[in-house]
């Protein structure tokens, strides 16, 4: 890696830090919609990955793997349509880098590697989004079950308080009969 490449990567990292910090500060104000800020942050990340992948020779696999992690994180936060859109854009980064390096620089970066990274971005987004949806549904179900348990506990307590003497008949599932 040359000094010029490191200087360019450092400049890109400082720009990413500055713009990311500005987005963080904007997120603290309620007038900015969260979806807009998330989309801007993702666009910033994707552009940063594209610049680094193009500029830092020899670090392509590591950069593509880091992008895989980010695509999964995006899919946890967004709906399926948006997740797949950003994953498709992420697919274009390694494939576009291949085309660019092939046309301009005549490098021999393998195409199957770029395609496999692109496909892994799509699969990661789909599977992570599915996992996030199931987690949200499970959370709603757990909240409903918790409310039912609270109601049953109140009913049981009321029955016991009002009962002076007597027996309670339950079946094999401990349901009051």
VMD Tcl script that draws the C-alpha trace (Angstrom):
set ca {
  {0.00 0.00 0.00}
  {1.48 3.31 -1.05}
  {1.60 6.53 0.93}
  {-0.88 8.08 -1.50}
  {-3.34 5.26 -0.91}
  {-2.99 5.56 2.87}
  {-3.46 9.33 2.70}
  {-6.58 8.89 0.56}
  {-7.95 6.24 2.93}
  {-7.23 8.46 5.94}
  {-9.00 11.39 4.30}
  {-11.99 9.19 3.51}
  {-12.06 7.92 7.11}
  {-11.99 11.48 8.50}
  {-14.79 12.52 6.13}
  {-16.80 9.46 7.22}
  {-16.24 10.31 10.88}
  {-17.23 13.95 10.37}
  {-20.39 13.23 8.40}
  {-21.32 10.33 10.71}
  {-20.95 12.60 13.74}
  {-23.15 15.21 12.07}
  {-25.81 12.55 11.41}
  {-25.58 11.46 15.04}
  {-26.14 15.03 16.23}
  {-29.05 15.47 13.81}
  {-30.63 12.28 15.16}
  {-30.94 13.89 18.57}
  {-33.33 16.49 17.13}
  {-36.91 15.27 16.74}
  {-37.57 17.20 13.52}
  {-35.40 14.86 11.44}
  {-37.16 11.61 10.48}
  {-35.26 8.54 11.63}
  {-35.65 6.77 8.28}
  {-34.01 9.65 6.47}
  {-31.05 9.66 8.84}
  {-30.68 5.87 8.67}
  {-30.75 5.98 4.86}
  {-28.18 8.79 4.86}
  {-25.96 6.81 7.23}
  {-26.20 3.70 5.09}
  {-25.43 5.68 1.94}
  {-22.43 7.15 3.73}
  {-21.23 3.69 4.77}
  {-21.69 2.22 1.30}
  {-19.83 5.08 -0.35}
  {-17.02 4.74 2.20}
  {-16.74 1.00 1.49}
  {-16.65 1.68 -2.25}
  {-13.86 4.23 -1.87}
  {-11.82 1.98 0.41}
  {-12.31 -1.10 -1.75}
  {-11.16 0.79 -4.82}
  {-8.26 2.54 -3.18}
  {-6.71 -0.04 -0.83}
  {-5.20 -2.81 -2.89}
  {-4.81 -6.07 -1.04}
  {-7.52 -5.36 1.52}
  {-10.48 -6.20 -0.71}
  {-11.57 -9.38 1.05}
  {-11.44 -7.77 4.49}
  {-13.37 -4.73 3.32}
  {-16.01 -6.93 1.66}
  {-16.37 -8.97 4.86}
  {-16.84 -5.79 6.89}
  {-19.52 -4.73 4.44}
  {-21.24 -8.09 5.02}
  {-21.52 -7.25 8.73}
  {-22.97 -3.82 7.94}
  {-25.55 -5.26 5.54}
  {-26.71 -7.59 8.31}
  {-26.97 -4.67 10.72}
  {-29.01 -2.66 8.19}
  {-31.39 -5.58 7.74}
  {-32.03 -5.71 11.48}
  {-33.20 -2.11 11.47}
  {-35.09 -1.84 8.19}
  {-38.00 -3.50 6.46}
  {-37.36 -6.20 3.87}
  {-37.76 -3.93 0.83}
  {-35.26 -1.37 2.08}
  {-32.91 -4.09 3.34}
  {-32.83 -5.77 -0.03}
  {-32.41 -2.43 -1.82}
  {-29.35 -1.54 0.23}
  {-28.03 -5.11 -0.11}
  {-28.40 -4.84 -3.90}
  {-26.49 -1.57 -3.84}
  {-23.84 -3.28 -1.71}
  {-23.67 -6.04 -4.35}
  {-22.72 -3.45 -6.92}
  {-19.68 -2.35 -4.91}
  {-17.43 -5.41 -5.36}
  {-18.79 -6.10 -8.86}
  {-18.29 -2.45 -9.84}
  {-14.79 -2.55 -8.41}
  {-14.10 -5.64 -10.54}
  {-15.37 -3.93 -13.69}
  {-13.45 -0.75 -12.93}
  {-10.21 -2.57 -12.20}
  {-10.69 -4.70 -15.31}
  {-11.40 -1.79 -17.66}
  {-9.04 0.86 -16.34}
  {-6.24 -0.84 -14.47}
  {-6.20 -4.23 -16.21}
  {-5.90 -6.02 -12.86}
  {-6.89 -9.64 -12.60}
  {-9.28 -9.60 -9.67}
  {-11.47 -12.74 -9.83}
  {-15.07 -12.15 -10.87}
  {-16.51 -15.16 -8.97}
  {-15.22 -13.69 -5.74}
  {-17.03 -10.39 -6.36}
  {-20.23 -12.23 -7.34}
  {-20.06 -14.45 -4.24}
  {-19.70 -11.41 -2.00}
  {-22.68 -9.82 -3.74}
  {-24.81 -12.92 -3.30}
  {-23.78 -13.19 0.35}
  {-24.94 -9.60 0.89}
  {-28.38 -10.45 -0.49}
  {-28.67 -13.66 1.52}
  {-27.46 -11.97 4.71}
  {-29.99 -9.17 4.30}
  {-32.83 -11.61 3.68}
  {-31.98 -13.97 6.54}
  {-31.20 -11.22 9.04}
  {-34.42 -9.43 8.17}
  {-36.35 -12.65 8.65}
  {-34.67 -13.12 12.02}
  {-35.50 -9.55 13.04}
  {-39.14 -10.03 12.05}
  {-39.37 -13.23 14.09}
  {-37.79 -11.48 17.07}
  {-40.31 -8.64 16.85}
  {-43.22 -11.11 16.63}
  {-41.84 -13.07 19.59}
  {-41.53 -9.88 21.60}
  {-45.18 -8.99 20.91}
  {-46.27 -12.53 21.82}
  {-44.25 -12.41 25.05}
  {-45.88 -9.11 25.99}
  {-49.33 -10.60 25.34}
  {-48.53 -13.69 27.40}
  {-47.22 -11.49 30.21}
  {-50.48 -9.53 30.25}
  {-52.46 -12.78 30.34}
  {-50.38 -14.05 33.25}
  {-50.96 -10.80 35.15}
  {-54.71 -11.05 34.57}
  {-54.80 -14.67 35.69}
  {-52.79 -13.83 38.80}
  {-55.31 -11.10 39.67}
  {-58.23 -13.48 39.12}
  {-56.57 -16.13 41.28}
  {-55.89 -13.63 44.03}
  {-59.49 -12.36 43.91}
  {-60.84 -15.93 44.10}
  {-58.66 -16.78 47.06}
  {-59.59 -13.56 48.91}
  {-63.33 -14.09 48.41}
  {-63.26 -17.77 49.27}
  {-64.04 -18.44 52.91}
  {-63.86 -22.19 52.77}
  {-64.11 -24.79 50.07}
  {-62.24 -26.73 47.47}
  {-60.94 -25.79 44.08}
  {-61.07 -28.55 41.47}
  {-58.37 -28.57 38.82}
  {-57.78 -30.92 35.92}
  {-54.47 -32.51 34.85}
  {-53.42 -29.25 33.12}
  {-53.97 -27.29 36.39}
  {-56.97 -25.51 34.89}
  {-59.67 -24.56 37.39}
  {-62.93 -26.48 36.77}
}
mol new
graphics top color blue
foreach p $ca { graphics top sphere $p radius 0.5 }
foreach p [lrange $ca 0 end-1] q [lrange $ca 1 end] { graphics top cylinder $p $q radius 0.2 }
display resetview
